[in-house]
Amino acid sequence: MDIRPASTVAELLAAGHLFDAAPREEWAARFLAADGHVLLIAYVDGVPAGFVSGIEMLHPDKGTEMCLYELAVDDPFRRRGIGGALTRALVDLARERGCYDVWVGVEPDNEAALATYRSTGAGDDGRFAMLVWEFGGGTNGSQP
């Protein structure tokens, strides 16, 4: 397995089967161009097998932290340690960049995600509610 940062739109599009919906070229370009955005892809025998994305967030009184935004591993490659390796790679990268922590939101019934994150050293920080203002963009809208 080889884990490396995505640096081109073509790489992101080639890993499109790993995403919830097909990545859009314009959004992929914006993601790659944005400071503090990172997407690591795991390759097995040259095939994109999984990815993890992270976004740095800076606050005036806290410094910079990394949000693990999404982790995905293709079905045929699951249960081989790829999710854990991707998570550790993102945590290591965040540490190298000077982030004071990495956090991820996980549904309490997502046993696979919880096991993966805990196996890589994450601890439970308590429960929280996530509230969302939806504007119709995202994967089913036309606005980025």
N, C-alpha and C positions, 0 to 999 in steps of 0.2 A: 504494500500500500504506500502511496505517495500523497502527501498532503501539501497543497500549495495555494497561495492566494490567487484568486481570479484577478486578472489584470486587463482582460479584453472582453468586449461585448460578445465576441465569438465563443469564448470559453463559457460564458454564462448561458448563451443560447444552446450550446452543445450539452449542457447539463439540465436543460429544460424539463426533462422527464422527472427530475427530482423535486420540482416545485409544485405547489398546490394548483397553479394554473401556468400556462405557457408564459415565460417571461417576455416582456415587450422590449424591443430594441431600444427605444427612447428611454424607458425607465432604467434599463440595465446600464446605459451610458451615464445617466444622471447618478445612479448609485455608485458606480465606479469613480466618478469624478468628485463625489462629495467627500470632504475631509472627515475622517473618523469613521467612515463606513468600510467594513471589511467582509469579504466572503471567501472562506477557505473551502476548497473542493478536495475530496479524497478520491484518488484514482486507484483502481485495482486493474492491473493489466491494461492500463491506458484508458479504461472506461470510467466515466464519472459515476461513483458509487454512493456518494453522500456529500452533504455540504453543511456548513454552519455559517451563519451571518451574525455580525455584531455591529453595534453602533455606539460610538463614544458619546457620552453626554457630559458637558461641562457646566458647573454651577459656581457662581462667585464665592460661596462660602464652603464648598465641599471639595472642589477640584474636579477631576475627571474620573468617571466610572464607565464601565462597559456593560451594555445590555446585550445579553445573548438573545438575539431576536428570533432566530429559527434554526432548528437542527432537523435534518432529514437524511434518512438512509434508505436507498432503494430496497424493495422487498427481498430480492435474491441475495443481498449482501448483509442482511440483518443478522444479529447475534454472532458477529465476528469481531466485535470490539471497535468498529469503525466510529460509532457515535461517541464512545468514550474518548477515542483518539482525537476526533475533531474537537470535542469539548476541551480537552487538555491543551490542544494547540491554540485555541482561542484564549483560554485563560493565560497561557504562557505569553501570548502576544500582548494581551492587555497589561500584564505585569511589565513587560519590556517597554511598553508605551507610557508607563508611569501611572496607570489607573490605580485607584485605591481599592477597587473591588470589581467583581463581575456579578451581575444578577440576572435571573431569568424568572419569568412568570410561567407557572405550570398548573394545569387543571389538577385538582386534588385526586382525581380518579385515573390520571395518566400514569399508571404503574411503570411502564417502560421508561418514560422520560424521567420520572423520579429516581428510578434505580440507576439510570445512566448518570445523572447529575450527582447523585450521592456517591456513586463509585469513584467519581473524579474529585471528591473532596468538598462538594457543596453541602452546606448545612441549612436546615430549615430556619427561616427568619420570621416565622409566624404566618398567619393567614391574612389576606387582604382582599378587598373587593376591587375589581377593575370595572370602571365605568367608561363608556364610549360615546362620543358624539359622532354619528355617521353622516357623511355628506354625499354618499352615492359614488365615490371614486373607487379606487382600488381595482380589483380584478374584473369587476363587472361594469365599470364606468369608463368614460372616455378621458377624464381628467387625471393627470398624474398627481 
